[in-house]
């Protein structure tokens, strides 16, 4: 399968770049939030690899306050 084709299944874990994209934050923002305890911590997937569980990211997203403001930049 070419790398440009998405798999037909939902991944169980994401690396930090994919997690940032998934929750619409920057990698730097995620790192800051982890340091303050306001974002899920990564899981050890192997001795040299960590990832974020998609179900924990979904739960974190669901826990966020509903915003009254519109997105900046017309997005």
N, C-alpha and C positions, 0 to 999 in steps of 0.2 A: 504494500500500500504506500503510495507517495506521501511524503510528510505533509503536504498541503491539504490532504483529505482528512477530515475529522473522523474519529472513530464513531461507530454507531452506538456506543454505550457511554454512560455517564461515568467519569473517572471517580474513584474513591478518594484520591488524594491529589493535591496540586502542589507544585513547587512555588516559591515565593512570587515569581513573575506572573504565573498563571493565577495564583490566589489574589494578587493585586488587581489583575484585570477582572477577575470574577466578581470582586466586591467594589470595583470602580474607585480604588484608592491607589496611591503611589506606593512603591516598595518602601521608600523612606517613611511615609506615613504609617505603614503597617509596622515597621520596626519601632517607631516612636510609641505606637499604641501597645505593642507587646511589652515594652519597657515600663509602661505605666499600668499594665495589667488590664487594659481595656480592649484587647483583641485576643482571640484564641492563640495559645502557644502551639508551635509546630510539634508534630509527632516524629519520633525516630523511626524511619522506615527501614534503614539498614545502618551499619556502623558509620557510614559517611554520607548519609542522605536523610534529609528531613522533609516533611510535607505537611500540608494542612488538610484535614479531613473535610470533604465537601459538606457532609452533614453538619459539622460544627460551624462551618462558614455560613451555611443556610440558617442555622439557629441564631448565630450572631446577627445576621441581616434581619431576621424576623424580630429580634429584640430591639432594634434601633427605633428611635422615636420618629413618628410620622412628621415630616417637615411641612411647614406652611409656605416656605419660600420656593420660588421657581429656580431652576438650574441657571447658573451663570453662563453667559455666552450664547444663550439661545439654544442650548443643546437639549 
